[in-house]
Structure formats: structure tokens, C-alpha cells
Amino acid sequence: MFGAWRHRRGCQRGSQASIPPTEPRPETCRFLADVPPGTCCRIRRYRGRGPVRQRLLDLGFVPSATVCVIRKATLGDPIELLVADTFVTLRKDEAAQIEVDPQ
């Protein structure tokens, strides 16, 4: 089963299949979960799906909106944010799906 796949991919038996490189992100792009407290940034895009995505969009987490990280808990979860004059608390895994650009 896997032998035919390796053969089509041009790999030798016993070697790992080569993984194509992903599209490089600009150096300035990072995720909201990685932004340190006291920093403001601009939302680039949201990678999530489903009802959580829609709820965050309704709260103001839209592209090009400014978000300020107010504080983080000891282990980084949850994160308190200021979005459009509203304080919002997000879990770390939800914040990790939001790409941001520092201002």
C-alpha cells in the first residue's frame, strides 16, 4: 500500500516522504496567544471555523481591528484583551487561531 505511494513520490524504500514547504509567513506576523501583555496589535485574519469563529467576529475580532493584550494568567490561559472599548477574555487555544500584525 505505502510502497506504491513512495514510488510515485520519488522516495527510496525506508526513507521518509518529502514534505512540500508551506507558504512562508512574513516575519511580523504572529498569533494573538504569543503577544506579550501591554502590547497592541492589528488582527490580520482568523483561522477558526464554526460557532466560536462567529461569536468572536460578533465581539469585534474582525480583520484590521486593533486589539490590546491587557494581561495573561500565570500559565498564559486565559488572556484578557481590549477590543473596541470592550474587555474580552479568551482561552489560549482560541487566541492561537488569530493571526496578528504588531503595530
C-alpha positions, 0 to 999 in steps of 0.5 A: 500500500505505502510502497506504491505511494513512495514510488510515485513520490520519488522516495527510496524504500525506508526513507521518509516522504518529502514534505512540500514547504508551506507558504512562508509567513512574513516575519511580523506576523504572529498569533494573538496567544504569543503577544506579550501583555501591554502590547497592541496589535492589528488582527490580520485574519482568523483561522477558526471555523464554526460557532466560536469563529462567529461569536468572536467576529460578533465581539469585534475580532474582525480583520484590521481591528486593533486589539490590546493584550491587557494581561495573561494568567500565570500559565498564559490561559486565559488572556484578557484583551481590549477590543473596541472599548470592550474587555474580552477574555479568551482561552489560549487555544482560541487566541492561537487561531488569530493571526496578528500584525504588531503595530 
